């Protein structure tokens, strides 16, 4: 029972931190796309849009994963 309570507390406390990183990642990708120096720009844009959609739907963990993939593909630091 103690492990369940600890796991639940971890999820509750870390979700806002994960959710807060989504907009930062989106902004970094957008900035790079505007500058026009992104390799694989079409794929990066698709992943960026998918990540934003997941973020808006509340899937913050999945959003971070997708956005991190977009950043890696774009050659940006995570």
C-alpha positions, 0 to 999 in steps of 0.5 A: 500500500505504501508503494502505491501511495508513493507512486501516486504522489510522484505522478501528481507532483511530476505531471505539472513539471512535465506539462510545463516543458511541452510549451518550451520544447514547442517554442524551441522547435518553432524558432528553429523552423522560422529560422529555416535551418532545420533538416527534415523540416516537414517531419519535424513539423509533423512531430511538433504538431503531434506533440502539441496535440498530445499536450492539449489533450493532457498526454504530457508524457507522450507529448514530451517524448514526441517533441524530444524526437522532433528536436533530435531530428531537427538537431536541437539540444533537449 
